[in-house]
Amino acid sequence: MESLLITINIILAIILIIAVLLQKSEGGALGLGVSQDNFTSARSVGSFLTKFTSIIATLFIICSVAIVSISRDELRETQSVLEKQEEQDSSLPQIPQSK
């Protein structure tokens, strides 16, 4: 299940990159120096590509959260890294405890 979600997430990431690169550059430099002409066009309804990008970005975030939640459930069943290391090193001589 996790590998399927990772594959879907990679595909969504590639589609998202392509959708962002295909969009027309407004050139406002993050909204700085926008003239009145550009201000009215910024309020207009977004194009198909803008809506498509927002949908893909939302799906990407949902998929990423799902991957994290699934991997957290699997981690709860296992031991911590320190506990595993102590079990592996149990055959080695131990340092005496100070009194």
NORWO-V208541 format. One record per pair of residues at least 24 apart in sequence whose C-alpha atoms are under 10 Angstrom apart, sorted by the first residue. I is the first residue (numbers start at 0). GAP is how many residues later the second one is. D is the distance in whole Angstrom. If there is no record, write none. Layout:
I|GAP|D ; I|GAP|D
//
This chain:
0|66|9 ; 0|69|9 ; 1|64|9 ; 1|65|6 ; 1|66|9 ; 1|68|7 ; 1|69|8 ; 2|64|9 ; 3|63|10 ; 4|58|7 ; 4|59|8 ; 4|61|8 ; 4|62|7 ; 4|65|10 ; 5|57|8 ; 5|58|8 ; 5|60|10 ; 5|61|7 ; 7|51|10 ; 7|52|9 ; 7|55|8 ; 7|56|10 ; 8|50|9 ; 8|51|6 ; 8|52|9 ; 8|53|9 ; 8|54|6 ; 8|55|7 ; 8|58|9 ; 9|50|9 ; 9|53|10 ; 9|54|10 ; 10|49|9 ; 11|44|7 ; 11|45|8 ; 11|46|10 ; 11|47|8 ; 11|48|6 ; 11|49|10 ; 11|51|9 ; 12|43|8 ; 12|44|8 ; 12|46|10 ; 12|47|7 ; 12|48|10 ; 14|37|10 ; 14|38|9 ; 14|41|8 ; 14|42|9 ; 14|45|10 ; 15|36|9 ; 15|37|6 ; 15|38|9 ; 15|39|9 ; 15|40|6 ; 15|41|7 ; 15|43|10 ; 15|44|8 ; 16|36|9 ; 16|39|10 ; 16|40|10 ; 17|35|9 ; 18|30|7 ; 18|31|8 ; 18|33|8 ; 18|34|6 ; 18|35|10 ; 18|37|9 ; 18|38|10 ; 19|29|8 ; 19|30|8 ; 19|32|10 ; 19|33|7 ; 19|34|10 ; 21|27|8 ; 21|28|10 ; 22|24|9 ; 22|26|7 ; 22|27|7 ; 22|30|9 ; 23|25|9 ; 23|26|10
//
